[in-house]
Amino acid sequence: MTAIDPKRPSRPRQQARSPVLGHASHNHGQLNVLKIIKGRERMFDISSAKVKKVIIHRVGNKLRDEGVHISPNECHRSTTLNNLLLNGFLAPVIRGGQECCLSHESDISLNTVNHYASSVFTDVKNFISSSDAIAKHLYSCSNHPNIGGGEFLIILFEDIRNEGKSVQALGLFRVEGKNDYLDVGEEKGAIQVYERAGISLDKIQKGAVVLSDELQVFVIDTLGKKTKYWIENFLKAVPAQTSKKSAQIAGSLLKEISKKVESPSAALEFSRQVEGLLTEADSLSIADLRNVSREFIGDSEIDDLMNGAQIKHGVLLDNDVQFESKMLAKYAKDVVTKARISKGVSLIVTNPGAKISSIDVESTHSGIRAVVDIKMEEV
């Protein structure tokens, strides 16, 4: 368990302990968690990234009138602390965060986070005043009873490489709970064990990294199902329509379409055609999915599913939206490998050399009888 204790300064250790910010082994080398991050539309290289500035405020729950404690000065930092912030905050959000775009109902310049982040990127002297304004904006959004008050870390990163271009990033991280850990120290010649509380680096609770070259932001929100304020109200971010995101939505659409196909034999034929589609071309479009689905369900049902997906995910699913077949195959795996026998009863094929050639299902006095023909091929 890795945690940060902002109240106690770090001191040298002879060996590494459980990763706790301020209580971890000193690493004088380069960032060693993540070098180049792939799998998105673009490539991000954070091997040369640096921590430029750090400030921590304390933001409470507005509904409970807990107030905001604004820190007047930046944090003191060491090489060890900088490495922990790069490894524990920047890398996980860029690597695993949801890719979004900042937005506003009328004018993007009125997006509070975008406005003050841009101010920092334009002139680093605005860092403290902008962090003050962002913290107060977060407090105004913290009006749900389930929102816990805690530290709010604002970190300015520099020299992130985006397709060879050096960009800045403003990291915003909210702590709504701390982790217990043990520390050891000497007192009057005796070695004692102490209980401490610190900020975990193992799992970011709420984080956002805003890049300076666009309105792009990477977001993590582990409690988003309970309190949606972080993305919807504080950041006002909407999902970016990347190829990966489109493939993910297309995969979920194929699953829903498969459920709409009435008979098990027709559902099996649908999965065959989907599998054929995935192997015939390197890239596919929404139009391709519409065409293969029309043989099994009506256009109105397809439109309803498409509209529902657009509303749920906040993206447009025009017919010309494209994605890689290999990427779609990952998200449509259940459609190809799972054969429906009856409602709530499915057959999963894990052997890549096994292909279901037919399914016949008939009702019996006690339930159903299914006859499944499986063709075995050498792989």
TIGU-183835 format. One record per residue (C-alpha): residue in three letters; residue number from 1; y, x, z. Coordinates in Angstrom, 1 decimal, padded with zeros to 4 digits, always signed. Example, Ala and Ser with C-alpha at 12.3 -4.5 7.8 and 13.67 -1.06 7.14 Angstrom:
2
 residuo num     yy     xx     zz
     Ala   1 -004.5 +012.3 +007.8
     Ser   2 -001.1 +013.7 +007.1
This chain:
379
 residuo num     yy     xx     zz
     Met   1 +000.0 +000.0 +000.0
     Thr   2 +003.4 +001.4 -001.0
     Ala   3 +006.5 +000.3 +000.8
     Ile   4 +010.1 +001.3 +001.3
     Asp   5 +011.8 +001.3 +004.6
     Pro   6 +015.5 +001.4 +003.9
     Lys   7 +016.4 +001.9 +007.6
     Arg   8 +014.7 +005.2 +008.0
     Pro   9 +015.5 +008.4 +006.0
     Ser  10 +012.6 +010.2 +004.3
     Arg  11 +011.3 +013.4 +005.9
     Pro  12 +009.0 +016.0 +004.4
     Arg  13 +005.3 +015.4 +004.7
     Gln  14 +002.5 +018.0 +004.3
     Gln  15 +000.3 +015.6 +002.4
     Ala  16 +000.6 +012.3 +000.6
     Arg  17 +000.3 +009.1 +002.5
     Ser  18 +000.0 +005.5 +001.3
     Pro  19 +002.9 +005.1 -001.1
     Val  20 +005.9 +004.0 +000.9
     Leu  21 +009.4 +004.5 -000.3
     Gly  22 +010.8 +007.1 +002.0
     His  23 +007.2 +007.8 +003.2
     Ala  24 +005.4 +009.3 +000.1
     Ser  25 +004.4 +012.7 -001.1
     His  26 +007.1 +014.7 -002.8
     Asn  27 +006.6 +014.9 -006.5
     His  28 +008.9 +017.4 -008.1
     Gly  29 +007.4 +016.9 -011.6
     Gln  30 +008.1 +014.5 -014.4
     Leu  31 +007.5 +010.8 -014.2
     Asn  32 +003.7 +010.6 -014.2
     Val  33 +002.9 +006.9 -014.3
     Leu  34 +003.9 +006.0 -017.8
     Lys  35 +005.0 +008.0 -020.8
     Ile  36 +005.2 +005.8 -023.9
     Ile  37 +004.9 +002.0 -023.7
     Lys  38 +003.4 +000.4 -026.8
     Gly  39 +002.1 -003.1 -027.6
     Arg  40 +005.5 -004.7 -028.3
     Glu  41 +007.6 -005.0 -031.3
     Arg  42 +009.2 -001.6 -030.4
     Met  43 +008.3 +001.5 -028.6
     Phe  44 +009.8 +002.5 -025.2
     Asp  45 +009.6 +006.0 -023.9
     Ile  46 +010.7 +006.5 -020.3
     Ser  47 +009.4 +010.0 -019.9
     Ser  48 +013.0 +011.3 -019.9
     Ala  49 +014.4 +008.3 -017.9
     Lys  50 +016.6 +009.1 -014.9
     Val  51 +018.1 +007.2 -012.0
     Lys  52 +021.8 +007.3 -012.2
     Lys  53 +023.0 +005.0 -009.4
     Val  54 +021.4 +002.9 -006.7
     Ile  55 +023.0 +000.3 -004.3
     Ile  56 +021.3 -002.2 -002.0
     His  57 +022.8 -005.5 -000.8
     Arg  58 +021.2 -008.1 +001.4
     Val  59 +021.2 -011.6 -000.1
     Gly  60 +020.2 -014.6 +002.1
     Asn  61 +019.3 -018.2 +001.4
     Lys  62 +022.4 -020.3 +000.6
     Leu  63 +020.7 -023.5 +001.6
     Arg  64 +020.4 -022.0 +005.2
     Asp  65 +023.9 -020.4 +005.1
     Glu  66 +022.4 -017.0 +005.6
     Gly  67 +025.2 -015.3 +003.7
     Val  68 +025.5 -012.0 +001.7
     His  69 +025.8 -008.6 +003.2
     Ile  70 +027.6 -006.4 +000.6
     Ser  71 +027.0 -002.7 +000.9
     Pro  72 +030.3 -000.7 +000.2
     Asn  73 +028.6 +002.5 -000.9
     Glu  74 +025.8 +003.7 -003.1
     Cys  75 +022.5 +004.9 -001.6
     His  76 +021.8 +008.5 -000.9
     Arg  77 +018.9 +009.7 -003.0
     Ser  78 +016.4 +012.6 -003.3
     Thr  79 +014.2 +013.7 -006.1
     Thr  80 +011.3 +012.0 -004.3
     Leu  81 +013.2 +008.7 -004.1
     Asn  82 +014.2 +008.9 -007.7
     Asn  83 +010.6 +009.4 -008.8
     Leu  84 +009.5 +006.4 -006.6
     Leu  85 +012.1 +004.2 -008.2
     Leu  86 +011.1 +005.2 -011.7
     Asn  87 +007.3 +004.9 -011.0
     Gly  88 +007.5 +001.8 -008.7
     Phe  89 +010.3 -000.2 -010.3
     Leu  90 +011.2 +000.7 -013.8
     Ala  91 +007.7 +001.5 -015.2
     Pro  92 +005.9 -001.7 -014.0
     Val  93 +008.6 -004.0 -015.3
     Ile  94 +008.9 -002.4 -018.8
     Arg  95 +005.1 -002.2 -019.0
     Gly  96 +004.1 -005.6 -017.7
     Gly  97 +007.2 -007.7 -017.6
     Gln  98 +007.8 -010.7 -019.8
     Glu  99 +010.1 -009.9 -022.7
     Cys 100 +013.1 -012.3 -022.7
     Cys 101 +016.6 -012.6 -024.0
     Leu 102 +019.7 -013.5 -021.9
     Ser 103 +021.2 -016.8 -022.9
     His 104 +023.9 -019.3 -022.1
     Glu 105 +024.5 -023.0 -023.0
     Ser 106 +027.7 -022.3 -024.9
     Asp 107 +028.7 -018.6 -025.0
     Ile 108 +026.6 -015.6 -024.2
     Ser 109 +029.6 -013.8 -022.8
     Leu 110 +029.6 -016.4 -020.0
     Asn 111 +026.1 -015.3 -018.8
     Thr 112 +026.9 -013.7 -015.5
     Val 113 +024.2 -011.0 -015.5
     Asn 114 +025.1 -010.1 -019.1
     His 115 +028.8 -009.9 -018.3
     Tyr 116 +028.5 -007.6 -015.3
     Ala 117 +025.7 -005.5 -016.8
     Ser 118 +027.8 -004.9 -019.9
     Ser 119 +030.7 -003.9 -017.6
     Val 120 +028.5 -001.2 -016.1
     Phe 121 +027.2 +000.0 -019.4
     Thr 122 +030.8 +000.3 -020.7
     Asp 123 +032.1 +002.1 -017.7
     Val 124 +029.9 +003.4 -014.9
     Lys 125 +032.8 +003.3 -012.5
     Asn 126 +032.3 -000.5 -012.5
     Phe 127 +028.8 -000.1 -010.9
     Ile 128 +029.7 -001.0 -007.3
     Ser 129 +032.1 -003.9 -008.1
     Ser 130 +029.7 -005.3 -010.7
     Ser 131 +026.7 -005.1 -008.3
     Asp 132 +028.9 -007.0 -005.7
     Ala 133 +029.5 -009.8 -008.2
     Ile 134 +025.8 -009.9 -009.3
     Ala 135 +024.7 -010.2 -005.6
     Lys 136 +027.1 -013.0 -005.0
     His 137 +025.8 -014.8 -008.2
     Leu 138 +022.2 -014.4 -006.9
     Tyr 139 +023.3 -015.9 -003.6
     Ser 140 +024.8 -018.9 -005.4
     Cys 141 +021.4 -019.4 -007.1
     Ser 142 +019.4 -019.1 -003.9
     Asn 143 +019.5 -022.7 -002.9
     His 144 +015.8 -023.6 -002.7
     Pro 145 +014.1 -023.9 +000.7
     Asn 146 +011.2 -021.6 -000.4
     Ile 147 +013.5 -018.7 -001.3
     Gly 148 +013.4 -015.9 +001.2
     Gly 149 +016.3 -013.7 +002.0
     Gly 150 +016.1 -010.0 +001.8
     Glu 151 +017.2 -006.8 +000.2
     Phe 152 +018.6 -006.8 -003.4
     Leu 153 +018.3 -003.5 -005.2
     Ile 154 +020.4 -002.7 -008.2
     Ile 155 +019.6 +000.5 -010.0
     Leu 156 +021.2 +002.0 -013.1
     Phe 157 +018.7 +003.9 -015.2
     Glu 158 +019.7 +006.2 -018.1
     Asp 159 +018.1 +007.9 -021.1
     Ile 160 +015.4 +005.4 -021.8
     Arg 161 +014.3 +006.1 -025.4
     Asn 162 +014.2 +003.0 -027.6
     Glu 163 +012.9 +003.9 -031.1
     Gly 164 +014.5 +007.4 -030.6
     Lys 165 +017.8 +006.0 -029.3
     Ser 166 +018.9 +006.7 -025.8
     Val 167 +019.9 +003.5 -023.9
     Gln 168 +020.8 +002.6 -020.3
     Ala 169 +019.2 -000.1 -018.3
     Leu 170 +020.3 -002.1 -015.2
     Gly 171 +017.4 -002.9 -012.9
     Leu 172 +017.7 -005.9 -010.5
     Phe 173 +015.0 -006.2 -007.9
     Arg 174 +014.9 -008.8 -005.1
     Val 175 +012.7 -008.4 -002.0
     Glu 176 +011.7 -011.7 -000.3
     Gly 177 +009.1 -010.2 +002.1
     Lys 178 +008.1 -006.8 +003.5
     Asn 179 +004.7 -005.2 +004.2
     Asp 180 +003.5 -003.8 +007.5
     Tyr 181 +002.3 -000.2 +007.5
     Leu 182 +001.5 +002.5 +010.0
     Asp 183 +003.5 +005.7 +010.5
     Val 184 +002.7 +008.8 +012.7
     Gly 185 +005.1 +010.9 +014.7
     Glu 186 +005.3 +013.2 +017.6
     Glu 187 +006.9 +012.2 +021.0
     Lys 188 +007.0 +014.5 +024.0
     Gly 189 +004.2 +016.7 +022.5
     Ala 190 +001.9 +013.7 +021.8
     Ile 191 +001.2 +012.3 +018.4
     Gln 192 +001.9 +008.6 +018.3
     Val 193 +001.3 +005.9 +015.8
     Tyr 194 +004.0 +003.4 +015.0
     Glu 195 +004.1 +000.1 +013.2
     Arg 196 +006.7 -000.2 +010.4
     Ala 197 +007.8 -002.7 +007.8
     Gly 198 +008.8 -001.7 +004.3
     Ile 199 +009.2 -002.7 +000.7
     Ser 200 +006.0 -002.6 -001.2
     Leu 201 +005.8 -000.6 -004.4
     Asp 202 +002.4 -002.0 -005.3
     Lys 203 +003.7 -005.3 -006.5
     Ile 204 +007.2 -006.2 -007.5
     Gln 205 +008.1 -009.6 -006.2
     Lys 206 +011.1 -010.3 -008.5
     Gly 207 +012.4 -007.8 -011.0
     Ala 208 +014.5 -007.6 -014.1
     Val 209 +015.5 -004.6 -016.4
     Val 210 +018.4 -005.4 -018.7
     Leu 211 +018.7 -003.0 -021.6
     Ser 212 +022.1 -001.8 -022.8
     Asp 213 +021.6 -002.0 -026.6
     Glu 214 +020.9 -005.8 -026.8
     Leu 215 +020.6 -009.0 -024.7
     Gln 216 +017.0 -008.0 -024.0
     Val 217 +015.6 -008.1 -020.5
     Phe 218 +012.1 -007.6 -019.1
     Val 219 +011.3 -009.9 -016.2
     Ile 220 +008.7 -010.1 -013.4
     Asp 221 +008.6 -013.1 -011.1
     Thr 222 +005.4 -013.3 -009.0
     Leu 223 +006.6 -016.5 -007.2
     Gly 224 +007.9 -018.2 -010.3
     Lys 225 +005.7 -021.3 -009.9
     Lys 226 +007.2 -022.1 -006.6
     Thr 227 +010.8 -021.1 -007.3
     Lys 228 +012.0 -020.8 -010.9
     Tyr 229 +015.5 -019.8 -010.0
     Trp 230 +015.1 -016.1 -010.8
     Ile 231 +014.6 -016.6 -014.5
     Glu 232 +016.1 -020.0 -015.2
     Asn 233 +019.2 -019.9 -012.9
     Phe 234 +020.0 -016.3 -012.0
     Leu 235 +019.1 -014.5 -015.2
     Lys 236 +019.3 -017.6 -017.6
     Ala 237 +016.7 -015.8 -019.7
     Val 238 +014.5 -017.4 -022.4
     Pro 239 +011.3 -015.8 -023.8
     Ala 240 +011.8 -013.5 -026.7
     Gln 241 +009.8 -014.5 -029.8
     Thr 242 +007.9 -011.4 -030.4
     Ser 243 +004.7 -011.1 -032.5
     Lys 244 +002.7 -010.8 -029.3
     Lys 245 +004.3 -013.9 -027.8
     Ser 246 +003.8 -015.9 -031.0
     Ala 247 +000.1 -014.8 -031.1
     Gln 248 -000.4 -015.9 -027.5
     Ile 249 +001.1 -019.3 -028.2
     Ala 250 -000.9 -019.7 -031.4
     Gly 251 -004.1 -018.8 -029.4
     Ser 252 -003.4 -021.6 -026.9
     Leu 253 -002.6 -024.0 -029.7
     Leu 254 -006.0 -023.3 -031.3
     Lys 255 -007.7 -024.1 -028.0
     Glu 256 -005.8 -027.4 -027.7
     Ile 257 -006.6 -028.3 -031.3
     Ser 258 -010.3 -027.5 -030.7
     Lys 259 -010.3 -029.9 -027.8
     Lys 260 -009.0 -032.6 -030.1
     Val 261 -011.9 -032.3 -032.6
     Glu 262 -014.2 -035.2 -031.8
     Ser 263 -017.8 -034.1 -032.4
     Pro 264 -019.5 -030.8 -031.3
     Ser 265 -020.6 -030.2 -034.8
     Ala 266 -017.1 -030.5 -036.2
     Ala 267 -015.7 -028.3 -033.4
     Leu 268 -018.3 -025.7 -034.4
     Glu 269 -017.2 -025.9 -038.0
     Phe 270 -013.6 -025.5 -036.8
     Ser 271 -014.4 -022.4 -034.9
     Arg 272 -016.2 -020.9 -038.0
     Gln 273 -013.1 -021.5 -040.1
     Val 274 -010.9 -019.9 -037.5
     Glu 275 -013.2 -016.9 -037.3
     Gly 276 -013.1 -016.6 -041.0
     Leu 277 -009.3 -016.8 -041.1
     Leu 278 -009.1 -014.0 -038.5
     Thr 279 -011.3 -011.7 -040.5
     Glu 280 -009.9 -012.4 -044.0
     Ala 281 -006.3 -011.3 -043.5
     Asp 282 -004.4 -008.7 -041.4
     Ser 283 -001.7 -011.2 -040.5
     Leu 284 -001.4 -014.9 -040.3
     Ser 285 +001.3 -017.5 -039.9
     Ile 286 +001.8 -020.9 -038.2
     Ala 287 +001.3 -022.5 -041.7
     Asp 288 -002.2 -021.0 -041.9
     Leu 289 -003.1 -022.5 -038.6
     Arg 290 -001.7 -025.9 -039.8
     Asn 291 -003.8 -025.7 -043.0
     Val 292 -007.1 -024.9 -041.2
     Ser 293 -006.5 -027.7 -038.6
     Arg 294 -005.7 -030.5 -041.1
     Glu 295 -009.4 -030.9 -041.9
     Phe 296 -010.2 -031.8 -038.3
     Ile 297 -007.2 -033.6 -036.8
     Gly 298 -004.2 -035.5 -038.2
     Asp 299 -000.7 -034.0 -039.0
     Ser 300 +000.9 -036.2 -036.3
     Glu 301 -001.5 -034.7 -033.6
     Ile 302 -000.7 -031.2 -034.9
     Asp 303 +003.0 -031.9 -034.7
     Asp 304 +002.7 -033.2 -031.2
     Leu 305 +000.9 -030.1 -030.1
     Met 306 +003.4 -027.8 -031.8
     Asn 307 +006.4 -029.6 -030.3
     Gly 308 +004.8 -029.5 -026.8
     Ala 309 +004.2 -025.7 -027.2
     Gln 310 +007.8 -025.2 -028.3
     Ile 311 +009.2 -027.0 -025.3
     Lys 312 +006.7 -025.3 -022.8
     His 313 +007.4 -021.7 -024.1
     Gly 314 +011.0 -022.1 -025.2
     Val 315 +010.3 -020.7 -028.7
     Leu 316 +010.5 -022.0 -032.3
     Leu 317 +007.2 -022.3 -034.2
     Asp 318 +008.3 -022.5 -037.8
     Asn 319 +005.7 -022.3 -040.5
     Asp 320 +006.7 -018.8 -041.4
     Val 321 +006.3 -017.3 -037.9
     Gln 322 +003.7 -014.5 -038.3
     Phe 323 +001.5 -012.4 -036.1
     Glu 324 -001.3 -009.9 -036.4
     Ser 325 -004.8 -011.3 -036.8
     Lys 326 -006.3 -008.9 -034.3
     Met 327 -003.7 -009.9 -031.8
     Leu 328 -004.4 -013.6 -032.3
     Ala 329 -008.2 -013.0 -032.1
     Lys 330 -007.6 -011.8 -028.5
     Tyr 331 -006.0 -015.0 -027.5
     Ala 332 -008.3 -017.3 -029.6
     Lys 333 -011.5 -015.7 -028.3
     Asp 334 -012.6 -018.9 -026.5
     Val 335 -012.3 -020.9 -029.7
     Val 336 -014.7 -018.5 -031.5
     Thr 337 -017.2 -017.7 -028.8
     Lys 338 -017.3 -021.0 -026.9
     Ala 339 -019.2 -024.0 -028.4
     Arg 340 -018.6 -027.5 -026.9
     Ile 341 -021.7 -029.5 -026.2
     Ser 342 -020.0 -032.4 -024.4
     Lys 343 -017.0 -033.0 -022.2
     Gly 344 -017.0 -030.3 -019.6
     Val 345 -020.1 -028.7 -021.0
     Ser 346 -019.9 -025.7 -023.2
     Leu 347 -022.1 -022.8 -024.5
     Ile 348 -020.5 -019.3 -024.4
     Val 349 -021.9 -016.7 -026.8
     Thr 350 -021.4 -013.2 -025.5
     Asn 351 -023.8 -011.4 -027.9
     Pro 352 -021.7 -010.4 -031.0
     Gly 353 -024.9 -010.6 -033.1
     Ala 354 -025.6 -014.2 -032.1
     Lys 355 -024.1 -017.0 -034.3
     Ile 356 -024.5 -020.7 -033.6
     Ser 357 -025.5 -022.3 -036.9
     Ser 358 -025.8 -025.9 -035.8
     Ile 359 -025.4 -028.2 -032.8
     Asp 360 -027.0 -031.7 -032.5
     Val 361 -026.3 -033.8 -029.5
     Glu 362 -027.8 -037.2 -028.7
     Ser 363 -027.5 -039.4 -025.7
     Thr 364 -030.5 -040.0 -023.3
     His 365 -031.0 -042.5 -020.5
     Ser 366 -030.0 -039.8 -018.0
     Gly 367 -027.4 -037.9 -019.9
     Ile 368 -027.5 -035.9 -023.2
     Arg 369 -030.0 -033.7 -025.2
     Ala 370 -028.6 -030.8 -027.2
     Val 371 -030.4 -028.9 -029.8
     Val 372 -028.7 -025.6 -030.7
     Asp 373 -029.7 -023.3 -033.5
     Ile 374 -028.7 -019.7 -033.1
     Lys 375 -029.0 -017.1 -035.8
     Met 376 -029.5 -013.6 -034.5
     Glu 377 -028.1 -010.7 -036.5
     Glu 378 -028.4 -006.9 -035.9
     Val 379 -025.1 -005.4 -034.8
